[in-house]
Amino acid sequence: MLRVEQSELRPKSAVVWGDLPKDETSSGFKPGGPGFYIAIVYEKLGINVTVISCIGLDYPKEMLPSNLKILPKNPGVQKSMIYRNIYGEDGHRIQYAYLNDCVDFPSLALKELLDDAGFLLTEDQELLFVAPLRPVSPKLVSSICKKFPQSTKVGLIQGWGRQIEEDGKVTKRKKAEIVSDIEKMRGDFEIIIFSDEDFDNALECGKDWSMVKIGGKAPILVVTENVNGCTIFTNGVGEHIPAYKIKEITDPTGAGDRFAAFFAYMYRITGDPIYSARFANAGTAYALQEGNGSIQLEKIFEFAGDLI
């Protein structure tokens, strides 16, 4: 643990290029989406986060963590994207999404992202997460990743498994459409993370998408499995990492995004996907049990007990 705290490889900055919706809850609206939950974790680990996303003038910026900056700074639309998560007694989740005025996913053409010489203001970041909550163009994703040559690039690909119906209900896309998109961009990432709820036959997808093609490259695939932990695939070979047991979960929303934050953090330091998965399992479990405000490296290692 001391080696992690003292490591010069500890990331200090991250970019999340993705959707930043308002989450509708029983008590009103609050920030949501991968960028928000990643920033919640990274605030406690001393990492600044820039989220590139469309938000509206109605967005509750006052509820964002202090380490999170949104670009563009000035919302150009009125109404933000809205997400509603409904959990049944069995833990099953039904989702509704309303794009409102945020139909367009942010592109590289946003003038506020460029300096006078035409370079991205964010391209020297150590971590890049691409995290839309709906399908976006694989060509755009590849263009974004190429702008971050020094970053550890992480694809949170849940959005490509979703389609938004006319009434806002989020349903699953056709398998052929998903596979076509993922095949076009999987080589742009070092790490791809998704849940076993995001795609049918998720473990089979993880295995297939981790396979290296002749003359190409493939990412490490991480399939999260809720209370069962996660499975890591490297070139078609999987290894299951069990979860840590916790007493109670108050709100599971964003758990997968927090896992991704912990995993990318440790992978940037160690380059070891198995150890990073164990750390991510521990960090996520600790945050779910003790609350986001309690996140500390020392506490996570004490909680896990076996992360040497």
Secondary structure, DSSP 8 states (H G I E B T S, - for coil): -HHHHH-TT---EEEEEE---EEEETTEEEE-SHHHHHHHHHHHTT-EEEEE---BTT--GGGS-TTEEEESSS--BSS--EEEEEE-TTS-EEEEEE-TT--S---TT-GGGB-TTS-BTTTT-SEEEEE-SS---HHHHHHHHHT-TTSEEEEEGGGGGEEE-TTSBEEE--HHHHHHHHHHHGGG-SEEEEETTTSTTHHHHHHHHT---TT----EEEEE-GGG-EEEEETTEEEEE-----S--S--TTHHHHHHHHHHHHHHHH--HHHHHHHHHHHHHHHHHH-GGG--HHHHHHHHS---
